[in-house]
Amino acid sequence: MEAFLSSTLAVAIAEIGDKTQLLTLFLVARFPAQRMAIIFGILIATLVNHGVSAWFGAWLVEWIPENWVPWIIGLSFIAVGLWVLVPDKDDEEESGSLKYGAFIATCILFFIAEIGDKTQIATVILAARYEDALLAVVAGTTLGMLLANVPVAWFGGWLMQKIPLHWVRWSACGLFVLLGALSLTQV
């Protein structure tokens, strides 16, 4: 349960103001009548991306000397926390995938947007931290992604104007630094 809740909270907060929310706004503007297809596309893309990331994190921890793991995990959480403070650049979306409809376009664009993103890196770290609870990590990070993006799909522009992004970034930074500090206490 700790792995699930930590993963959900970390990703939900880290995703606020992230490029995937901008991507969600873009997709809803392009396919306004297909919100559910967009939401299911987010779900599938996130499950696949974060599933592979969690597996990689658990695999990676098997090859690292055991006494290094808490240090690497703790310092990685802190690094991701500081990374959260850096606003995302508005990446150019791959318009060629839009011709396949809302669901396929969302799957492709979200999967690509998550490659190397903070939440993908966080998923690798969370999986390394909770290596015995990979399904809980993937379920948590996926739920966190949905908690951050589904409201944008439904309430988009209005919601983005009401949330102070600087406050959200500092909250996410604090959460990741706290997770890092807790991991370092296991040293």
N, C-alpha and C positions, 0 to 999 in steps of 0.2 A: 504494500500500500504506500510506503514511503517513496518507492521508486516511481509509482504512478503519479502521486500528488506532486512530487518535486518536478517531474518531467512536464506535467500539465501546466503548473504555475510558471515554470521557467520559460517555456515556449510561448504561452499565452501573453505574458508580459513583454517578452523580447520581440514578438511579432508586431506589436502596436507601432504603427508608423513605418513598418518595414516595406520593402519594395513589393512583397506579395500582396499587401493591402492595396497598394497602387495598382497592381496587376488585377486584383479583384474588381476595383472600380472601373478599370479599363474594360474588362470582360463584361461587366454588367451594362456598361454604356454601349458596348457592341452588340450584346445579346440580351436586351432588357426583359424579354419575356421568358428567358430560360435560366432563371436563377437557380432552380434545383439542379439542372444539368451542370452548372458551374460549381455548385456546392459538392456534388458527387465527384466531379473532376478533381476538386481540391482534395477530397477524401482519398481517392485512389492514388493520385500523384504523391501525396504525403505518406500514405502507407508504404508504397514501394520505396520511395527515397529514404524515409526514416528507418524502414526495415533493413535495407542494405547498410545504412549508416550504423545502426545498432549492432548488427552482426559484425561489422568491421571493428567497432569499438571493443566488443567482447573478444574477438580474435586477436586484436592488437594487445590486449592486456595479458594474453597467454604467453606472449613473446617478450614482454618487458620483465626485468627482474622484480620480484614481488616487493622489495623494499623501496623501489622507485615509484611504484604505482600511485600511492597517496600523494607524493610530491607532484607528479605529472598531472594527475587529475585536479588537485587543488590549484596549482598554478594555471592550468588550462581554464578552469572555471573563472578565475580572476581575470585572465586575459580576455575571455569572451565578455565578461562584465564590462571591462574597459572598452572593448570593441563596440558594444551596444551604444555607447555614448557618441559614436561617429555615425551621423545620418547616412542612410543609403543614398546612392546616386540613382536617378531615374533611368534605369537601363532601357535600351531600345527593345521592344517586344518583337518577336519573330512573327511578322504578319502572315507569312505563308501558311502557318498552321490554322489560321482563322477560317480558312475555306472548308475545313472539316467539321465545323459546327462547334457549339459551345462546350460540349463534354470533352471531345478529343482535343480541342484547342487548349482547354483548361488543364487537362492531364499533361500535355506536352509542355506548355508554358510554365506551369507550376513546378514540374519536375526539374526543368532547366533552371528556373529561378532559384530553386533550393540548393543547387550544386554549389558548394563552397560557401553557402550562406551561414550566418550566425547560428540559426536553428539546426542546420545539418551538423555543424561542428559540435554544438551543444548536445545533440543526440548521440554522437560518437562518444563524447565525454561522459554523458549520463549512463550509457551502456557499459562503459568501462567501470564506472563507479558502482553500478548495480548489475554486475555481470550475471548474477543468478536470476535476474528479473527482466530479461530482454523484452518479453511480451508486454510487461507493465510499462517499460520505458517507451516502446513504440506506441502503445495505446495512449499513454500520457502525452507524448509529443504530438501525436495526431489530434488528440482532443484539444490540446493547447492551440494548435494551428487552426482548428475549426472555430474555437472560441474567439479567436482574433479576427478571422476572416468572414465567418457567416454573417455577423452583424453588418459588416461592410457590404456584403452582397445584398442585404435587405434595406439597410438604412444609410449606406454609403456616404455621400457628401455631407449630410447633416451631422452624422456621428464624427467624422474626421474633423469638423470644425469645432466640436465641443470638447474634445480631449486634448489637454495641454501636452504636447509631445515631449517637451523638455522634462516634465515631471515623470512621464512614463519611462523615458530613457534612464533617468536617474534611479527610478524604482527597480527597473530591470538590472541595472548595473549593481545595485545594492544586493539584490537577490543572488546574482551569480557570484559576487564577492563573498557573500555569506556561505553559499554552498562550497566555495573554494576554501574558506577558512575552516568550515566543518570537516572537509576532507583532509586538510592539513593537521587537524587535531588527532588524526589516526596514525600519524607518523611516530 
